[in-house]
């Protein structure tokens, strides 16, 4: 049961990482005028991606100083996921498995 829960958590983290990367690419394409913001489908996709990523990016944006037009908050979030959250979850998983918690 524990393995199933942690497998689901790791898959959700991996999926969210991809959503974050797709949101960044979408933002670049939108900013350079490749995507038409008046197109309803493009707007719906952008709105969906913003609703998924903004709650996690907003606290990071408040902490990071403004760097002109560059937004480094997605990079910081990806690094936090990769080097803090995933190893902590992996350590917790192994501690629960070795510790024998039912």
MOPAC internal coordinates of N, CA, C and O (Angstrom, degrees):
PM7 1SCF
backbone

  N    0.0000 0     0.00 0     0.00 0    0    0    0
  C    1.4562 1     0.00 0     0.00 0    1    0    0
  C    1.5328 1   111.28 1     0.00 0    2    1    0
  O    1.2310 1   121.12 1   137.48 1    3    2    1
  N    1.3298 1   115.46 1   -42.52 1    3    2    1
  C    1.4689 1   119.41 1   179.40 1    5    3    2
  C    1.5270 1   110.18 1   -63.25 1    6    5    3
  O    1.2310 1   120.78 1   139.13 1    7    6    5
  N    1.3234 1   116.12 1   -40.87 1    7    6    5
  C    1.4604 1   119.88 1   179.65 1    9    7    6
  C    1.5228 1   110.97 1   -62.01 1   10    9    7
  O    1.2310 1   120.30 1   139.43 1   11   10    9
  N    1.3115 1   117.03 1   -40.57 1   11   10    9
  C    1.4585 1   120.95 1   178.70 1   13   11   10
  C    1.5299 1   111.56 1   -62.79 1   14   13   11
  O    1.2310 1   120.54 1   136.42 1   15   14   13
  N    1.3224 1   116.58 1   -43.58 1   15   14   13
  C    1.4664 1   121.07 1  -179.81 1   17   15   14
  C    1.5257 1   110.56 1   -63.85 1   18   17   15
  O    1.2310 1   120.31 1   134.39 1   19   18   17
  N    1.3315 1   117.02 1   -45.61 1   19   18   17
  C    1.4596 1   119.40 1  -178.51 1   21   19   18
  C    1.5269 1   111.76 1   -71.49 1   22   21   19
  O    1.2310 1   120.06 1   146.63 1   23   22   21
  N    1.3205 1   117.49 1   -33.37 1   23   22   21
  C    1.4641 1   119.59 1   174.77 1   25   23   22
  C    1.5195 1   110.23 1   -62.51 1   26   25   23
  O    1.2310 1   120.52 1   137.08 1   27   26   25
  N    1.3172 1   116.61 1   -42.92 1   27   26   25
  C    1.4635 1   120.90 1   177.25 1   29   27   26
  C    1.5304 1   111.01 1   -62.86 1   30   29   27
  O    1.2310 1   120.07 1   137.51 1   31   30   29
  N    1.3326 1   117.47 1   -42.49 1   31   30   29
  C    1.4728 1   120.90 1   178.20 1   33   31   30
  C    1.5286 1   111.46 1   -61.51 1   34   33   31
  O    1.2310 1   120.28 1   134.36 1   35   34   33
  N    1.3292 1   117.07 1   -45.64 1   35   34   33
  C    1.4612 1   119.98 1  -179.92 1   37   35   34
  C    1.5293 1   111.62 1   -65.03 1   38   37   35
  O    1.2310 1   120.15 1   143.02 1   39   38   37
  N    1.3203 1   117.31 1   -36.98 1   39   38   37
  C    1.4659 1   120.11 1   177.63 1   41   39   38
  C    1.5289 1   111.25 1   -68.15 1   42   41   39
  O    1.2310 1   120.36 1   141.14 1   43   42   41
  N    1.3263 1   116.92 1   -38.86 1   43   42   41
  C    1.4696 1   119.89 1   176.57 1   45   43   42
  C    1.5208 1   111.26 1   -64.91 1   46   45   43
  O    1.2310 1   120.10 1   141.04 1   47   46   45
  N    1.3226 1   117.42 1   -38.96 1   47   46   45
  C    1.4675 1   120.95 1   177.23 1   49   47   46
  C    1.5258 1   109.80 1   -64.86 1   50   49   47
  O    1.2310 1   120.44 1   137.18 1   51   50   49
  N    1.3299 1   116.76 1   -42.82 1   51   50   49
  C    1.4613 1   119.88 1   178.52 1   53   51   50
  C    1.5263 1   111.49 1   -63.46 1   54   53   51
  O    1.2310 1   120.46 1   138.48 1   55   54   53
  N    1.3196 1   116.73 1   -41.52 1   55   54   53
  C    1.4628 1   121.31 1   177.84 1   57   55   54
  C    1.5262 1   110.90 1   -63.87 1   58   57   55
  O    1.2310 1   120.12 1   137.09 1   59   58   57
  N    1.3407 1   117.38 1   -42.91 1   59   58   57
  C    1.4617 1   120.36 1   179.22 1   61   59   58
  C    1.5293 1   111.11 1   -65.38 1   62   61   59
  O    1.2310 1   120.30 1   144.95 1   63   62   61
  N    1.3221 1   117.03 1   -35.05 1   63   62   61
  C    1.4624 1   120.29 1   176.48 1   65   63   62
  C    1.5240 1   110.27 1   -61.63 1   66   65   63
  O    1.2310 1   120.19 1   137.47 1   67   66   65
  N    1.3218 1   117.24 1   -42.53 1   67   66   65
  C    1.4580 1   120.38 1   177.79 1   69   67   66
  C    1.5213 1   111.64 1   -66.86 1   70   69   67
  O    1.2310 1   120.15 1   141.20 1   71   70   69
  N    1.3211 1   117.32 1   -38.80 1   71   70   69
  C    1.4681 1   120.55 1   176.72 1   73   71   70
  C    1.5237 1   109.66 1   -60.95 1   74   73   71
  O    1.2310 1   120.21 1   139.66 1   75   74   73
  N    1.3224 1   117.21 1   -40.34 1   75   74   73
  C    1.4625 1   121.49 1   179.07 1   77   75   74
  C    1.5284 1   111.23 1   -64.83 1   78   77   75
  O    1.2310 1   120.04 1   136.73 1   79   78   77
  N    1.3147 1   117.53 1   -43.27 1   79   78   77
  C    1.4678 1   121.16 1   178.62 1   81   79   78
  C    1.5314 1   110.45 1   -65.50 1   82   81   79
  O    1.2310 1   120.23 1   136.11 1   83   82   81
  N    1.3243 1   117.17 1   -43.89 1   83   82   81
  C    1.4660 1   120.77 1   178.62 1   85   83   82
  C    1.5243 1   110.47 1   -63.06 1   86   85   83
  O    1.2310 1   120.30 1   142.39 1   87   86   85
  N    1.3219 1   117.04 1   -37.61 1   87   86   85
  C    1.4599 1   120.80 1   177.55 1   89   87   86
  C    1.5277 1   111.26 1   -63.77 1   90   89   87
  O    1.2310 1   120.14 1   140.87 1   91   90   89
  N    1.3247 1   117.34 1   -39.13 1   91   90   89
  C    1.4685 1   120.61 1   177.63 1   93   91   90
  C    1.5257 1   111.25 1   -65.53 1   94   93   91
  O    1.2310 1   120.40 1   135.08 1   95   94   93
  N    1.3182 1   116.84 1   -44.92 1   95   94   93
  C    1.4653 1   120.66 1   178.59 1   97   95   94
  C    1.5232 1   109.99 1   -63.08 1   98   97   95
  O    1.2310 1   120.44 1   136.90 1   99   98   97
  N    1.3217 1   116.76 1   -43.10 1   99   98   97
  C    1.4628 1   121.39 1   178.03 1  101   99   98
  C    1.5244 1   110.37 1   -60.12 1  102  101   99
  O    1.2310 1   120.40 1   138.62 1  103  102  101
  N    1.3275 1   116.83 1   -41.38 1  103  102  101
  C    1.4577 1   121.31 1   179.69 1  105  103  102
  C    1.5319 1   111.36 1   -63.80 1  106  105  103
  O    1.2310 1   120.28 1   138.14 1  107  106  105
  N    1.3438 1   117.06 1   -41.86 1  107  106  105
  C    1.4596 1   120.37 1   177.32 1  109  107  106
  C    1.5253 1   110.90 1   -63.39 1  110  109  107
  O    1.2310 1   120.34 1   133.63 1  111  110  109
  N    1.3213 1   116.96 1   -46.37 1  111  110  109
  C    1.4613 1   120.37 1  -179.94 1  113  111  110
  C    1.5217 1   111.21 1   -63.40 1  114  113  111
  O    1.2310 1   120.59 1   141.60 1  115  114  113
  N    1.3049 1   116.47 1   -38.40 1  115  114  113
  C    1.4592 1   121.85 1   177.59 1  117  115  114
  C    1.5314 1   110.44 1   -66.61 1  118  117  115
  O    1.2310 1   120.38 1   136.77 1  119  118  117
  N    1.3302 1   116.88 1   -43.23 1  119  118  117
  C    1.4593 1   121.79 1  -178.72 1  121  119  118
  C    1.5179 1   113.48 1   -67.11 1  122  121  119
  O    1.2310 1   120.15 1   146.06 1  123  122  121
  N    1.3333 1   117.32 1   -33.94 1  123  122  121
  C    1.4609 1   121.10 1  -179.94 1  125  123  122
  C    1.5180 1   113.01 1   -87.82 1  126  125  123
  O    1.2310 1   120.01 1  -177.51 1  127  126  125
  N    1.3166 1   117.59 1     2.49 1  127  126  125
  C    1.4489 1   120.96 1   175.86 1  129  127  126
  C    1.5174 1   115.15 1    80.54 1  130  129  127
  O    1.2310 1   120.13 1  -167.25 1  131  130  129
  N    1.3174 1   117.36 1    12.75 1  131  130  129
  C    1.4607 1   119.96 1   177.82 1  133  131  130
  C    1.5249 1   109.88 1   -72.23 1  134  133  131
  O    1.2310 1   120.57 1   142.27 1  135  134  133
  N    1.3190 1   116.52 1   -37.73 1  135  134  133
  C    1.4645 1   121.82 1   177.83 1  137  135  134
  C    1.5235 1   109.41 1   -99.54 1  138  137  135
  O    1.2310 1   120.79 1   -42.37 1  139  138  137
  N    1.3082 1   116.09 1   137.63 1  139  138  137
  C    1.4589 1   121.88 1  -178.95 1  141  139  138
  C    1.5284 1   109.82 1   -86.69 1  142  141  139
  O    1.2310 1   119.79 1   -63.84 1  143  142  141
  N    1.3359 1   118.00 1   116.16 1  143  142  141
  C    1.4685 1   119.80 1  -178.30 1  145  143  142
  C    1.5261 1   113.32 1   -68.80 1  146  145  143
  O    1.2310 1   119.93 1   163.97 1  147  146  145
  N    1.3270 1   117.73 1   -16.03 1  147  146  145
  C    1.4695 1   120.08 1   179.04 1  149  147  146
  C    1.5250 1   112.19 1   -80.31 1  150  149  147
  O    1.2310 1   120.66 1   164.03 1  151  150  149
  N    1.3345 1   116.34 1   -15.97 1  151  150  149
  C    1.4603 1   120.67 1   177.41 1  153  151  150
  C    1.5236 1   108.57 1   -70.54 1  154  153  151
  O    1.2310 1   120.32 1   -52.88 1  155  154  153
  N    1.3085 1   117.00 1   127.12 1  155  154  153
  C    1.4732 1   121.87 1  -174.88 1  157  155  154
  C    1.5320 1   112.00 1   -64.39 1  158  157  155
  O    1.2310 1   119.98 1   142.13 1  159  158  157
  N    1.3248 1   117.64 1   -37.87 1  159  158  157
  C    1.4667 1   120.58 1   179.63 1  161  159  158
  C    1.5218 1   110.31 1   -66.37 1  162  161  159
  O    1.2310 1   120.39 1   135.96 1  163  162  161
  N    1.3281 1   116.85 1   -44.04 1  163  162  161
  C    1.4623 1   120.86 1   178.16 1  165  163  162
  C    1.5230 1   109.96 1   -61.73 1  166  165  163
  O    1.2310 1   120.47 1   137.94 1  167  166  165
  N    1.3145 1   116.71 1   -42.06 1  167  166  165
  C    1.4624 1   120.15 1   179.66 1  169  167  166
  C    1.5281 1   110.76 1   -64.43 1  170  169  167
  O    1.2310 1   120.00 1   137.58 1  171  170  169
  N    1.3291 1   117.60 1   -42.42 1  171  170  169
  C    1.4666 1   120.99 1   179.66 1  173  171  170
  C    1.5246 1   111.86 1   -64.12 1  174  173  171
  O    1.2310 1   120.35 1   138.67 1  175  174  173
  N    1.3204 1   116.93 1   -41.33 1  175  174  173
  C    1.4674 1   120.12 1   178.21 1  177  175  174
  C    1.5226 1   110.14 1   -64.83 1  178  177  175
  O    1.2310 1   120.28 1   134.64 1  179  178  177
  N    1.3308 1   117.07 1   -45.36 1  179  178  177
  C    1.4614 1   120.46 1   178.30 1  181  179  178
  C    1.5159 1   112.40 1   -62.16 1  182  181  179
  O    1.2310 1   120.24 1   138.80 1  183  182  181
  N    1.3116 1   117.15 1   -41.20 1  183  182  181
  C    1.4604 1   121.32 1   178.19 1  185  183  182
  C    1.5280 1   110.80 1   -64.08 1  186  185  183
  O    1.2310 1   120.35 1   137.39 1  187  186  185
  N    1.3252 1   116.93 1   -42.61 1  187  186  185
  C    1.4618 1   121.58 1   178.20 1  189  187  186
  C    1.5266 1   111.18 1   -61.56 1  190  189  187
  O    1.2310 1   120.51 1   133.51 1  191  190  189
  N    1.3392 1   116.63 1   -46.49 1  191  190  189
  C    1.4638 1   120.16 1   179.91 1  193  191  190
  C    1.5233 1   111.32 1   -65.00 1  194  193  191
  O    1.2310 1   120.14 1   140.59 1  195  194  193
  N    1.3405 1   117.35 1   -39.41 1  195  194  193
  C    1.4631 1   119.81 1   177.71 1  197  195  194
  C    1.5208 1   111.96 1   -64.59 1  198  197  195
  O    1.2310 1   120.12 1   140.39 1  199  198  197
  N    1.3211 1   117.37 1   -39.61 1  199  198  197
  C    1.4697 1   120.31 1   178.98 1  201  199  198
  C    1.5226 1   111.68 1   -64.84 1  202  201  199
  O    1.2310 1   120.33 1   148.99 1  203  202  201
  N    1.3251 1   116.98 1   -31.01 1  203  202  201
  C    1.4593 1   119.79 1   178.83 1  205  203  202
  C    1.5249 1   112.99 1   -79.58 1  206  205  203
  O    1.2310 1   120.02 1   145.70 1  207  206  205
  N    1.3320 1   117.57 1   -34.30 1  207  206  205
  C    1.4610 1   119.80 1  -172.37 1  209  207  206
  C    1.5256 1   114.59 1   -99.20 1  210  209  207
  O    1.2310 1   119.59 1   152.34 1  211  210  209
  N    1.3094 1   118.38 1   -27.66 1  211  210  209
  C    1.4654 1   120.48 1  -175.24 1  213  211  210
  C    1.5299 1   114.67 1   -60.59 1  214  213  211
  O    1.2310 1   118.62 1   139.41 1  215  214  213
  N    1.3355 1   120.23 1   -40.59 1  215  214  213
  C    1.4717 1   118.02 1  -179.98 1  217  215  214
  C    1.5308 1   113.56 1   -59.39 1  218  217  215
  O    1.2310 1   119.77 1   148.39 1  219  218  217
  N    1.3170 1   118.05 1   -31.61 1  219  218  217
  C    1.4625 1   120.49 1   178.83 1  221  219  218
  C    1.5263 1   112.09 1   -85.82 1  222  221  219
  O    1.2310 1   120.02 1   150.49 1  223  222  221
  N    1.3268 1   117.57 1   -29.51 1  223  222  221
  C    1.4631 1   120.68 1  -176.33 1  225  223  222
  C    1.5278 1   113.05 1   -84.18 1  226  225  223
  O    1.2310 1   119.71 1   151.37 1  227  226  225
  N    1.3147 1   118.15 1   -28.63 1  227  226  225
  C    1.4645 1   121.40 1  -175.57 1  229  227  226
  C    1.5344 1   113.49 1   -59.56 1  230  229  227
  O    1.2310 1   118.35 1   134.47 1  231  230  229
  N    1.3368 1   120.76 1   -45.53 1  231  230  229
  C    1.4743 1   119.01 1   177.84 1  233  231  230
  C    1.5273 1   112.84 1   -63.67 1  234  233  231
  O    1.2310 1   120.31 1   146.28 1  235  234  233
  N    1.3266 1   117.02 1   -33.72 1  235  234  233
  C    1.4652 1   120.16 1   178.86 1  237  235  234
  C    1.5182 1   109.96 1   -69.64 1  238  237  235
  O    1.2310 1   119.96 1   142.02 1  239  238  237
  N    1.3204 1   117.68 1   -37.98 1  239  238  237
  C    1.4698 1   121.21 1   178.57 1  241  239  238
  C    1.5219 1   111.90 1   -65.20 1  242  241  239
  O    1.2310 1   120.16 1   147.87 1  243  242  241
  N    1.3141 1   117.29 1   -32.13 1  243  242  241
  C    1.4675 1   119.67 1   177.65 1  245  243  242
  C    1.5201 1   111.63 1   -68.71 1  246  245  243
  O    1.2310 1   120.28 1   149.77 1  247  246  245
  N    1.3333 1   117.06 1   -30.23 1  247  246  245
  C    1.4649 1   121.16 1  -177.86 1  249  247  246
  C    1.5242 1   111.70 1   -85.05 1  250  249  247
  O    1.2310 1   120.30 1   137.22 1  251  250  249
  N    1.3403 1   117.04 1   -42.78 1  251  250  249
  C    1.4668 1   120.82 1  -177.65 1  253  251  250
  C    1.5247 1   111.26 1   -70.84 1  254  253  251
  O    1.2310 1   120.21 1   -39.43 1  255  254  253
  N    1.3230 1   117.19 1   140.57 1  255  254  253
  C    1.4677 1   118.71 1   174.85 1  257  255  254
  C    1.5276 1   110.08 1   -73.76 1  258  257  255
  O    1.2310 1   120.99 1   -23.26 1  259  258  257
  N    1.3168 1   115.71 1   156.74 1  259  258  257
  C    1.4662 1   120.95 1   179.08 1  261  259  258
  C    1.5248 1   109.40 1   -69.38 1  262  261  259
  O    1.2310 1   120.73 1   -46.18 1  263  262  261
  N    1.3190 1   116.20 1   133.82 1  263  262  261
  C    1.4664 1   122.36 1  -179.09 1  265  263  262
  C    1.5196 1   110.02 1  -119.17 1  266  265  263
  O    1.2310 1   120.31 1  -127.43 1  267  266  265
  N    1.3073 1   117.01 1    52.57 1  267  266  265
  C    1.4567 1   119.91 1  -177.64 1  269  267  266
  C    1.5133 1   110.07 1    71.86 1  270  269  267
  O    1.2310 1   120.92 1    50.08 1  271  270  269
  N    1.3262 1   115.84 1  -129.92 1  271  270  269
  C    1.4625 1   120.33 1   179.64 1  273  271  270
  C    1.5223 1   113.19 1   -91.07 1  274  273  271
  O    1.2310 1   119.92 1   178.04 1  275  274  273
  N    1.3172 1   117.75 1    -1.96 1  275  274  273
  C    1.4651 1   120.85 1  -177.99 1  277  275  274
  C    1.5247 1   110.47 1   -88.20 1  278  277  275
  O    1.2310 1   120.97 1   -45.84 1  279  278  277
  N    1.3204 1   115.75 1   134.16 1  279  278  277
  C    1.4556 1   122.39 1   177.69 1  281  279  278
  C    1.5271 1   107.95 1  -112.87 1  282  281  279
  O    1.2310 1   120.84 1   -70.34 1  283  282  281
  N    1.3246 1   116.01 1   109.66 1  283  282  281
  C    1.4545 1   120.82 1  -177.75 1  285  283  282
  C    1.5246 1   113.05 1   -94.60 1  286  285  283
  O    1.2310 1   119.95 1  -176.21 1  287  286  285
  N    1.3241 1   117.69 1     3.79 1  287  286  285
  C    1.4588 1   119.70 1  -178.09 1  289  287  286
  C    1.5365 1   113.04 1   -63.62 1  290  289  287
  O    1.2310 1   118.26 1   142.55 1  291  290  289
  N    1.3450 1   120.93 1   -37.45 1  291  290  289
  C    1.4703 1   117.92 1   175.54 1  293  291  290
  C    1.5273 1   112.86 1   -63.52 1  294  293  291
  O    1.2310 1   120.47 1   142.74 1  295  294  293
  N    1.3272 1   116.72 1   -37.26 1  295  294  293
  C    1.4598 1   120.32 1   177.68 1  297  295  294
  C    1.5229 1   110.81 1   -63.90 1  298  297  295
  O    1.2310 1   120.45 1   135.93 1  299  298  297
  N    1.3309 1   116.74 1   -44.07 1  299  298  297
  C    1.4642 1   120.80 1   178.74 1  301  299  298
  C    1.5241 1   110.17 1   -62.62 1  302  301  299
  O    1.2310 1   120.35 1   137.54 1  303  302  301
  N    1.3252 1   116.94 1   -42.46 1  303  302  301
  C    1.4649 1   120.15 1   179.45 1  305  303  302
  C    1.5263 1   111.12 1   -64.89 1  306  305  303
  O    1.2310 1   119.94 1   138.21 1  307  306  305
  N    1.3216 1   117.72 1   -41.79 1  307  306  305
  C    1.4628 1   120.06 1   177.22 1  309  307  306
  C    1.5244 1   111.49 1   -62.23 1  310  309  307
  O    1.2310 1   120.39 1   138.99 1  311  310  309
  N    1.3293 1   116.86 1   -41.01 1  311  310  309
  C    1.4654 1   120.15 1   177.59 1  313  311  310
  C    1.5240 1   111.49 1   -65.94 1  314  313  311
  O    1.2310 1   120.15 1   140.11 1  315  314  313
  N    1.3217 1   117.31 1   -39.89 1  315  314  313
  C    1.4665 1   120.32 1   177.03 1  317  315  314
  C    1.5253 1   111.40 1   -63.30 1  318  317  315
  O    1.2310 1   120.67 1   137.93 1  319  318  317
  N    1.3049 1   116.32 1   -42.07 1  319  318  317
  C    1.4650 1   119.48 1   178.25 1  321  319  318
  C    1.5244 1   110.29 1   -63.75 1  322  321  319
  O    1.2310 1   120.82 1   134.12 1  323  322  321
  N    1.3197 1   116.04 1   -45.88 1  323  322  321
  C    1.4600 1   120.74 1  -174.65 1  325  323  322
  C    1.5220 1   113.05 1   -70.63 1  326  325  323
  O    1.2310 1   119.89 1   138.73 1  327  326  325
  N    1.3304 1   117.82 1   -41.27 1  327  326  325
  C    1.4585 1   120.44 1  -170.90 1  329  327  326
  C    1.5209 1   115.05 1  -108.72 1  330  329  327
  O    1.2310 1   119.55 1   174.09 1  331  330  329
  N    1.3196 1   118.46 1    -5.91 1  331  330  329
  C    1.4629 1   120.18 1   178.11 1  333  331  330
  C    1.5297 1   110.72 1  -121.45 1  334  333  331
  O    1.2310 1   120.24 1   120.56 1  335  334  333
  N    1.3119 1   117.14 1   -59.44 1  335  334  333
  C    1.4639 1   120.59 1  -173.37 1  337  335  334
  C    1.5271 1   112.70 1   -66.81 1  338  337  335
  O    1.2310 1   120.03 1   130.12 1  339  338  337
  N    1.3220 1   117.54 1   -49.88 1  339  338  337
  C    1.4623 1   120.24 1  -177.79 1  341  339  338
  C    1.5281 1   112.33 1   -62.84 1  342  341  339
  O    1.2310 1   118.55 1   133.49 1  343  342  341
  N    1.3369 1   120.36 1   -46.51 1  343  342  341
  C    1.4715 1   118.38 1   176.98 1  345  343  342
  C    1.5318 1   113.26 1   -63.66 1  346  345  343
  O    1.2310 1   119.90 1   143.94 1  347  346  345
  N    1.3299 1   117.79 1   -36.06 1  347  346  345
  C    1.4622 1   119.45 1   177.80 1  349  347  346
  C    1.5259 1   111.33 1   -64.44 1  350  349  347
  O    1.2310 1   120.43 1   136.23 1  351  350  349
  N    1.3133 1   116.78 1   -43.77 1  351  350  349
  C    1.4639 1   119.69 1   177.55 1  353  351  350
  C    1.5238 1   111.41 1   -64.64 1  354  353  351
  O    1.2310 1   120.55 1   141.65 1  355  354  353
  N    1.3187 1   116.56 1   -38.35 1  355  354  353
  C    1.4645 1   119.85 1   178.51 1  357  355  354
  C    1.5255 1   110.64 1   -64.82 1  358  357  355
  O    1.2310 1   120.17 1   137.76 1  359  358  357
  N    1.3369 1   117.28 1   -42.24 1  359  358  357
  C    1.4724 1   120.70 1   177.65 1  361  359  358
  C    1.5225 1   110.93 1   -64.32 1  362  361  359
  O    1.2310 1   120.18 1   138.68 1  363  362  361
  N    1.3198 1   117.26 1   -41.32 1  363  362  361
  C    1.4597 1   121.12 1   178.20 1  365  363  362
  C    1.5249 1   110.62 1   -63.22 1  366  365  363
  O    1.2310 1   120.62 1   138.62 1  367  366  365
  N    1.3098 1   116.42 1   -41.38 1  367  366  365
  C    1.4652 1   120.31 1   178.65 1  369  367  366
  C    1.5255 1   110.78 1   -60.86 1  370  369  367
  O    1.2310 1   120.40 1   130.87 1  371  370  369
  N    1.3333 1   116.85 1   -49.13 1  371  370  369
  C    1.4626 1   119.47 1  -179.35 1  373  371  370
  C    1.5221 1   111.73 1   -66.00 1  374  373  371
  O    1.2310 1   119.88 1   144.81 1  375  374  373
  N    1.3261 1   117.84 1   -35.19 1  375  374  373
  C    1.4644 1   120.30 1   177.34 1  377  375  374
  C    1.5255 1   110.78 1   -65.10 1  378  377  375
  O    1.2310 1   120.20 1   140.62 1  379  378  377
  N    1.3159 1   117.23 1   -39.38 1  379  378  377
  C    1.4642 1   120.23 1   178.76 1  381  379  378
  C    1.5258 1   111.88 1   -70.50 1  382  381  379
  O    1.2310 1   120.42 1   142.38 1  383  382  381
  N    1.3202 1   116.79 1   -37.62 1  383  382  381
  C    1.4634 1   120.14 1  -179.90 1  385  383  382
  C    1.5291 1   110.57 1   -70.27 1  386  385  383
  O    1.2310 1   120.07 1   132.26 1  387  386  385
  N    1.3199 1   117.47 1   -47.74 1  387  386  385
  C    1.4643 1   121.19 1  -178.31 1  389  387  386
  C    1.5241 1   110.78 1   -72.09 1  390  389  387
  O    1.2310 1   120.72 1   143.49 1  391  390  389
  N    1.3393 1   116.23 1   -36.51 1  391  390  389
  C    1.4602 1   120.11 1  -179.59 1  393  391  390
  C    1.5119 1   113.02 1   -70.35 1  394  393  391
  O    1.2310 1   119.95 1   161.38 1  395  394  393
  N    1.3081 1   117.71 1   -18.62 1  395  394  393
  C    1.4486 1   121.19 1   176.31 1  397  395  394
  C    1.5115 1   114.79 1    79.15 1  398  397  395
  O    1.2310 1   119.53 1  -150.37 1  399  398  397
  N    1.3245 1   118.51 1    29.63 1  399  398  397
  C    1.4614 1   120.75 1   177.24 1  401  399  398
  C    1.5282 1   108.06 1   -73.55 1  402  401  399
  O    1.2310 1   119.26 1   -52.60 1  403  402  401
  N    1.3375 1   119.02 1   127.40 1  403  402  401
  C    1.4685 1   120.67 1  -176.82 1  405  403  402
  C    1.5090 1   113.27 1   -71.14 1  406  405  403
  O    1.2310 1   120.10 1   180.00 1  407  406  405

